[in-house]
Amino acid sequence: MSDGIRVVVADDQQVVREGLVALLGLLDGIEVTGAAANGVEAVDLVAQGNVDVVLMDLKMPVLDGVQATARITAGFPDVAVLVLTTYADDESIATALRAGARGYLTKDAGRAEIGAALRSTAAGQSTFDPEVSRRLIAGLTPGRVKETDGLTARETEVLRLIAQGLSNPEIAERLYISEATVKTHINNTFAKIGARHRAEAVRYAYRKGIAD
């Protein structure tokens, strides 16, 4: 069994799909275990196992990327979805994240950026293209409220650091607590706010005015 990150590529355009498979094959620690031409094929490949992250296009026939993402995140919660698409409009971003995507890149991303995003996503962190991040912040900033669903001061601080992109070890170092304590705070926070992963927690943090 490989110790690398196992990736399924889902894109309806053959030349793009094959290009991504070839590109990812050049990255250390990443193994492409399947390629899908539509959302149904992507879900089927995930169901077969042997996958950690799906690199998902949005606009595909038979079953689009948003619907496929929703099925994967609901049925296979240990598998992360990283969107890679030409679209960076508000609606595409919002629907993908609501479906459970853990990260969102545009196809302007280079090999190193895609590789870093796959590693980050596989580790449970959220990765957003800079333009996507700007749109998220711009869209969630107006009308923010301060009610935070019973979060303690420490949980709120941990959530703020998550929204800043810090990893668990970095949060532990910043707050002078153990990584185990950080994980406990994150689990409690996610349960209170109803977040399934960091992408949802980041959106919550901006919506509630926890993150700037």
C-alpha positions in Angstrom: 0.0 0.0 0.0 1.3 3.4 -0.9 2.1 5.9 1.8 1.4 8.8 -0.5 -1.8 10.8 -1.0 -4.2 8.8 -3.3 -6.0 11.1 -5.7 -8.9 10.6 -8.2 -9.0 13.2 -11.0 -12.5 14.1 -12.2 -12.8 16.2 -15.4 -15.0 15.7 -18.5 -12.4 17.1 -20.9 -10.1 14.3 -21.9 -7.1 16.5 -22.6 -7.4 18.2 -19.3 -7.9 15.0 -17.4 -4.9 13.3 -19.0 -2.8 16.4 -18.4 -3.7 16.5 -14.7 -2.9 12.8 -14.4 0.5 13.4 -16.0 1.1 16.5 -13.9 0.3 14.8 -10.6 2.5 11.9 -11.5 5.5 14.3 -11.3 4.7 15.2 -7.7 6.4 13.4 -4.9 4.0 11.7 -2.4 1.0 11.8 -4.7 -0.4 8.8 -6.5 -3.3 9.0 -9.0 -5.5 6.0 -8.5 -8.2 6.8 -10.9 -9.6 9.3 -13.5 -13.3 10.0 -14.1 -15.0 11.8 -17.0 -18.2 12.7 -15.0 -19.5 12.8 -11.5 -21.0 9.3 -11.5 -17.6 7.8 -12.4 -16.0 9.9 -9.7 -18.4 8.6 -7.1 -18.0 5.0 -8.3 -14.2 5.3 -8.0 -14.5 6.6 -4.5 -16.8 3.7 -3.6 -14.1 1.3 -4.7 -11.8 2.7 -2.0 -8.1 3.6 -2.4 -8.6 7.3 -2.5 -7.9 10.2 -0.1 -8.8 13.2 -2.3 -10.9 13.9 -5.4 -9.6 16.7 -7.6 -13.1 17.7 -8.9 -14.2 19.8 -11.9 -17.6 21.4 -11.5 -19.1 21.4 -14.9 -19.5 17.8 -16.0 -22.1 15.7 -17.8 -24.3 13.0 -16.3 -23.6 14.2 -12.7 -21.9 17.6 -12.2 -19.2 18.2 -9.7 -21.4 19.8 -7.0 -23.7 16.9 -6.9 -20.8 14.4 -7.0 -19.2 16.3 -4.1 -22.3 16.1 -2.1 -22.6 12.4 -2.6 -19.0 11.8 -1.8 -18.9 13.9 1.4 -22.1 12.4 2.6 -21.2 8.8 1.8 -17.5 8.8 2.3 -16.6 11.5 4.9 -13.0 10.4 5.1 -12.5 11.4 1.4 -11.8 15.1 0.8 -12.9 17.0 -2.3 -10.7 19.7 -3.8 -12.4 21.7 -6.6 -10.3 22.6 -9.6 -12.4 24.6 -12.1 -12.3 27.5 -14.5 -15.2 29.1 -12.6 -14.6 31.5 -9.7 -18.0 33.2 -9.5 -19.8 33.5 -6.2 -22.5 31.0 -7.1 -20.1 28.3 -8.1 -18.0 28.8 -5.0 -20.9 28.8 -2.7 -22.6 25.7 -4.1 -19.3 23.8 -4.1 -18.6 24.6 -0.5 -22.1 23.9 0.6 -21.8 20.5 -1.0 -18.8 19.9 1.2 -15.8 20.7 -0.9 -12.8 21.3 1.4 -10.8 23.5 -1.0 -11.3 25.5 -4.2 -8.7 26.3 -6.9 -9.1 27.7 -10.4 -7.3 26.1 -13.4 -4.8 29.0 -13.3 -3.1 27.1 -10.5 0.3 25.7 -11.2 1.7 22.3 -10.4 3.3 23.3 -7.1 0.1 25.0 -5.9 -2.1 22.0 -6.8 0.3 19.7 -5.0 0.3 21.9 -1.9 -3.5 22.1 -2.0 -3.8 18.3 -2.3 -1.5 17.8 0.7 -3.3 20.4 2.8 -6.7 19.1 1.9 -5.7 15.5 2.7 -4.5 16.7 6.1 -7.9 18.2 6.8 -7.2 21.8 6.1 -8.9 24.1 3.7 -7.2 25.6 0.7 -8.6 28.4 -1.4 -7.4 30.2 -4.5 -6.5 33.8 -3.6 -9.4 35.2 -5.7 -11.8 32.7 -4.1 -10.6 33.8 -0.6 -11.3 37.4 -1.5 -14.7 36.6 -2.8 -15.5 34.6 0.4 -14.4 37.5 2.6 -16.2 40.1 0.6 -19.4 38.0 0.5 -19.5 37.1 4.2 -18.3 40.4 5.7 -21.5 42.5 5.4 -24.1 42.1 8.1 -21.9 39.9 10.3 -23.4 39.2 13.7 -21.7 38.5 17.0 -23.7 35.5 18.4 -21.4 32.5 18.3 -23.5 29.5 19.4 -22.1 29.2 22.9 -18.4 29.1 22.0 -16.0 29.7 24.9 -13.3 32.4 24.6 -10.7 29.8 23.9 -12.8 28.0 21.3 -13.4 31.4 19.6 -9.7 32.1 19.5 -8.9 28.6 18.1 -11.6 29.2 15.4 -10.0 32.6 14.6 -6.6 31.0 14.1 -8.2 28.3 11.9 -9.7 31.0 9.7 -6.2 32.6 9.4 -5.0 29.3 8.0 -2.9 28.0 10.9 -2.4 24.2 11.3 -3.0 22.4 14.6 0.7 22.5 15.6 0.8 26.2 14.8 -2.3 26.9 16.9 -0.8 24.9 19.7 2.4 26.9 19.6 0.6 30.2 19.3 -1.6 29.5 22.3 1.0 27.6 24.4 -1.2 24.5 24.6 -0.8 20.9 23.4 -2.0 19.6 20.0 -4.3 17.2 21.9 -5.9 20.2 23.6 -6.2 22.0 20.2 -8.0 19.0 18.8 -10.4 18.9 21.7 -11.2 22.6 21.2 -11.7 22.0 17.5 -14.0 19.0 18.0 -16.1 21.0 20.6 -16.2 24.0 18.3 -17.3 22.0 15.2 -20.0 20.3 17.2 -21.4 23.6 18.5 -21.4 25.4 15.1 -22.4 22.3 13.0 -19.2 22.3 10.9 -18.0 19.1 9.3 -14.6 20.4 8.3 -12.4 23.5 8.3 -13.9 25.0 5.2 -17.3 25.3 6.9 -15.6 26.5 10.1 -13.8 29.3 8.1 -17.1 30.4 6.5 -18.8 30.5 9.9 -15.9 32.5 11.4 -16.2 35.2 8.7 -20.0 35.2 8.9 -20.0 35.7 12.6 -17.3 38.3 12.7 -14.8 36.1 14.4 -12.3 36.5 11.6 -11.3 39.7 9.9 
